Amino acid sequence: MSDQVLSQILNQLQQMDKRFDNIDGRLEKIEDRLDTMDSRLNVIEEQTKNIPLLQQAVMETLEVTKRLEASQFSYERKATAELNTHEHSIDILNRRQLRMEADIEALKRC
């Protein structure tokens, strides 16, 4: 083979070597990005693994809240009934007191 042909082959091989180096650099960047994405995915998985437990805690809290509301409503109803009973008793006592005061005044006049 002639020197010129060998020189062209060498030139093409050198160009191919540069291209392969360029491809290797790009592949390294892609690998770095994949490693970064993998790390981020691991963080996301770690952060989201507790979601079912959080959902269960929220549901349990909601259930307790509903029971407390029902209990509070029952207590309010009971307290209102007692207040009404006491109010009625006080009203009766006030009427008796007024009658007694009227009877005392009537006795004083006699």
Protein Blocks (a to p, Z undefined) as FASTA:
>chain_A
ZZklmmmmmmmmmmmmmmmmmmmmmmmmmmmmmmmmmmmmmmmmmmmmmmmmmmmmmmmm
mmmmmmmmmmmmmmmmmmmmmmmmmmmmmmmmmmmmmmmmmmmmmmmmZZ
